Amino acid sequence: MTILTKINSKLFWLITASGIFFFGCSPAEKISEEGEKETDEIYIFDEVPDSEVLKFEIPPEIENVVYEIQIGAFSTKEKAEIFAVKSSNFLNKELYVAFDNNVNLYIVRLSQEFNSRNDAEKIRNELWTYENYSDAWIVTIKSKK
């Protein structure tokens, strides 16, 4: 095989591949049976008048939200009660121990409930200054009036 034949062979495949690429891609138009070109329709969304926009109203039952500060969670009631007694004496605050079914742990929280998150954050931030309470957090409790 001569060099000229190799070049012609490569040139042939290059031209064939280019033709397939350029002519294989068809535009987004169709030709009807009558020979007329048809184009795909493009739908542009109309503006929705204000009268057709759905408006949601607040239901008449407004949720009452209170905030509590949790300072511990324990696997046994005994550990939770020991921690609560020591913490109550140290912090000079009233605490309670309860079993939380959501986490399957005995929780220790301040008995005081807060109506605003800001008030709860102030007390929680004070607790953070003590090493044993640096992981205290605020729990939001919702109940319907």
C-alpha positions as a Markdown table, in Angstrom:
| # | Residue | x | y | z |
|---|---|---|---|---|
| 1 | Met | 0.0 | 0.0 | 0.0 |
| 2 | Thr | 1.5 | 3.3 | -1.0 |
| 3 | Ile | 1.6 | 6.4 | 1.1 |
| 4 | Leu | -0.9 | 8.1 | -1.3 |
| 5 | Thr | -3.4 | 5.3 | -0.7 |
| 6 | Lys | -3.0 | 5.6 | 3.1 |
| 7 | Ile | -3.6 | 9.4 | 2.9 |
| 8 | Asn | -6.6 | 9.0 | 0.6 |
| 9 | Ser | -8.0 | 6.3 | 3.0 |
| 10 | Lys | -7.6 | 8.6 | 6.0 |
| 11 | Leu | -9.0 | 11.6 | 4.1 |
| 12 | Phe | -12.0 | 9.5 | 3.0 |
| 13 | Trp | -12.8 | 8.5 | 6.6 |
| 14 | Leu | -12.4 | 12.1 | 7.8 |
| 15 | Ile | -14.8 | 13.4 | 5.2 |
| 16 | Thr | -17.3 | 10.6 | 5.9 |
| 17 | Ala | -17.2 | 11.3 | 9.6 |
| 18 | Ser | -17.6 | 15.0 | 9.1 |
| 19 | Gly | -20.5 | 14.5 | 6.8 |
| 20 | Ile | -22.3 | 12.3 | 9.2 |
| 21 | Phe | -21.7 | 14.8 | 12.0 |
| 22 | Phe | -22.9 | 17.8 | 10.1 |
| 23 | Phe | -25.7 | 16.4 | 8.2 |
| 24 | Gly | -26.9 | 13.9 | 10.8 |
| 25 | Cys | -28.0 | 16.7 | 13.1 |
| 26 | Ser | -31.4 | 17.9 | 11.9 |
| 27 | Pro | -33.0 | 21.1 | 12.9 |
| 28 | Ala | -36.1 | 21.1 | 15.1 |
| 29 | Glu | -38.5 | 21.3 | 12.2 |
| 30 | Lys | -40.7 | 18.8 | 10.6 |
| 31 | Ile | -41.9 | 18.5 | 7.0 |
| 32 | Ser | -45.5 | 17.8 | 6.6 |
| 33 | Glu | -47.0 | 15.5 | 4.0 |
| 34 | Glu | -47.7 | 18.5 | 1.8 |
| 35 | Gly | -44.0 | 19.4 | 1.9 |
| 36 | Glu | -44.5 | 22.4 | 4.2 |
| 37 | Lys | -42.1 | 23.0 | 7.1 |
| 38 | Glu | -43.6 | 22.6 | 10.6 |
| 39 | Thr | -41.8 | 23.9 | 13.7 |
| 40 | Asp | -42.2 | 22.7 | 17.2 |
| 41 | Glu | -44.5 | 25.0 | 19.2 |
| 42 | Ile | -43.0 | 26.8 | 22.2 |
| 43 | Tyr | -45.4 | 27.6 | 25.0 |
| 44 | Ile | -44.7 | 30.8 | 26.9 |
| 45 | Phe | -46.4 | 30.9 | 30.3 |
| 46 | Asp | -49.0 | 33.6 | 30.7 |
| 47 | Glu | -49.1 | 35.8 | 33.7 |
| 48 | Val | -51.6 | 34.6 | 36.3 |
| 49 | Pro | -54.0 | 37.3 | 37.4 |
| 50 | Asp | -54.1 | 38.0 | 41.1 |
| 51 | Ser | -57.6 | 36.7 | 41.3 |
| 52 | Glu | -56.4 | 33.2 | 40.4 |
| 53 | Val | -53.5 | 33.1 | 42.9 |
| 54 | Leu | -54.2 | 30.8 | 45.8 |
| 55 | Lys | -54.0 | 32.6 | 49.1 |
| 56 | Phe | -53.6 | 30.7 | 52.4 |
| 57 | Glu | -55.0 | 32.0 | 55.6 |
| 58 | Ile | -53.8 | 31.2 | 59.1 |
| 59 | Pro | -56.2 | 28.7 | 60.6 |
| 60 | Pro | -58.3 | 29.8 | 63.5 |
| 61 | Glu | -56.5 | 27.4 | 65.9 |
| 62 | Ile | -53.2 | 29.2 | 66.7 |
| 63 | Glu | -50.5 | 27.1 | 68.2 |
| 64 | Asn | -49.3 | 28.1 | 71.6 |
| 65 | Val | -45.5 | 27.8 | 71.7 |
| 66 | Val | -43.4 | 27.6 | 74.8 |
| 67 | Tyr | -39.7 | 27.1 | 75.2 |
| 68 | Glu | -37.9 | 25.0 | 77.8 |
| 69 | Ile | -34.2 | 24.5 | 78.5 |
| 70 | Gln | -32.9 | 21.0 | 78.7 |
| 71 | Ile | -29.7 | 20.4 | 80.5 |
| 72 | Gly | -29.3 | 16.6 | 80.3 |
| 73 | Ala | -30.5 | 13.3 | 79.0 |
| 74 | Phe | -29.8 | 9.9 | 80.7 |
| 75 | Ser | -30.4 | 6.3 | 80.0 |
| 76 | Thr | -31.6 | 5.6 | 83.6 |
| 77 | Lys | -34.0 | 7.5 | 85.9 |
| 78 | Glu | -31.6 | 7.2 | 88.8 |
| 79 | Lys | -28.8 | 9.0 | 86.9 |
| 80 | Ala | -31.2 | 11.7 | 85.7 |
| 81 | Glu | -32.5 | 12.3 | 89.3 |
| 82 | Ile | -29.0 | 12.5 | 90.8 |
| 83 | Phe | -27.9 | 15.0 | 88.1 |
| 84 | Ala | -31.2 | 17.0 | 88.7 |
| 85 | Val | -30.6 | 17.2 | 92.5 |
| 86 | Lys | -27.0 | 18.3 | 92.1 |
| 87 | Ser | -27.9 | 20.8 | 89.3 |
| 88 | Ser | -30.8 | 22.3 | 91.2 |
| 89 | Asn | -28.6 | 23.0 | 94.2 |
| 90 | Phe | -25.8 | 24.4 | 92.1 |
| 91 | Leu | -28.0 | 26.5 | 89.8 |
| 92 | Asn | -30.6 | 27.4 | 92.4 |
| 93 | Lys | -33.3 | 26.6 | 89.9 |
| 94 | Glu | -36.2 | 24.2 | 89.9 |
| 95 | Leu | -35.8 | 21.2 | 87.6 |
| 96 | Tyr | -37.9 | 18.2 | 86.6 |
| 97 | Val | -37.1 | 14.7 | 85.3 |
| 98 | Ala | -39.3 | 13.0 | 82.7 |
| 99 | Phe | -39.1 | 10.1 | 80.3 |
| 100 | Asp | -39.1 | 11.2 | 76.6 |
| 101 | Asn | -40.5 | 8.6 | 74.4 |
| 102 | Asn | -39.1 | 10.2 | 71.2 |
| 103 | Val | -35.5 | 9.6 | 72.3 |
| 104 | Asn | -36.1 | 6.8 | 74.9 |
| 105 | Leu | -34.1 | 8.8 | 77.5 |
| 106 | Tyr | -34.8 | 10.4 | 80.9 |
| 107 | Ile | -34.5 | 14.2 | 80.4 |
| 108 | Val | -33.7 | 16.9 | 82.8 |
| 109 | Arg | -35.1 | 20.4 | 82.1 |
| 110 | Leu | -35.6 | 23.6 | 83.9 |
| 111 | Ser | -39.2 | 23.8 | 85.3 |
| 112 | Gln | -39.5 | 27.4 | 84.0 |
| 113 | Glu | -41.3 | 27.8 | 80.7 |
| 114 | Phe | -40.5 | 30.8 | 78.4 |
| 115 | Asn | -43.0 | 32.4 | 76.1 |
| 116 | Ser | -40.3 | 34.0 | 73.9 |
| 117 | Arg | -37.2 | 32.4 | 72.5 |
| 118 | Asn | -35.1 | 35.4 | 73.4 |
| 119 | Asp | -35.9 | 35.0 | 77.1 |
| 120 | Ala | -35.0 | 31.3 | 76.9 |
| 121 | Glu | -31.7 | 32.1 | 75.0 |
| 122 | Lys | -30.7 | 34.5 | 77.8 |
| 123 | Ile | -30.9 | 31.8 | 80.5 |
| 124 | Arg | -29.4 | 29.1 | 78.2 |
| 125 | Asn | -26.4 | 31.5 | 77.5 |
| 126 | Glu | -25.9 | 31.9 | 81.2 |
| 127 | Leu | -25.9 | 28.2 | 81.7 |
| 128 | Trp | -23.3 | 27.9 | 78.9 |
| 129 | Thr | -20.8 | 29.7 | 81.2 |
| 130 | Tyr | -20.7 | 26.7 | 83.5 |
| 131 | Glu | -18.7 | 23.7 | 82.3 |
| 132 | Asn | -21.3 | 21.1 | 83.2 |
| 133 | Tyr | -24.0 | 22.9 | 81.3 |
| 134 | Ser | -22.2 | 24.0 | 78.1 |
| 135 | Asp | -24.4 | 21.7 | 76.0 |
| 136 | Ala | -27.8 | 23.0 | 77.4 |
| 137 | Trp | -30.3 | 23.6 | 74.6 |
| 138 | Ile | -33.7 | 25.0 | 74.0 |
| 139 | Val | -36.6 | 22.8 | 73.3 |
| 140 | Thr | -39.7 | 24.2 | 71.5 |
| 141 | Ile | -43.0 | 22.7 | 72.8 |
| 142 | Lys | -46.1 | 23.3 | 70.7 |
| 143 | Ser | -49.6 | 22.8 | 72.0 |
| 144 | Lys | -52.9 | 23.9 | 70.6 |
| 145 | Lys | -54.9 | 26.4 | 72.7 |
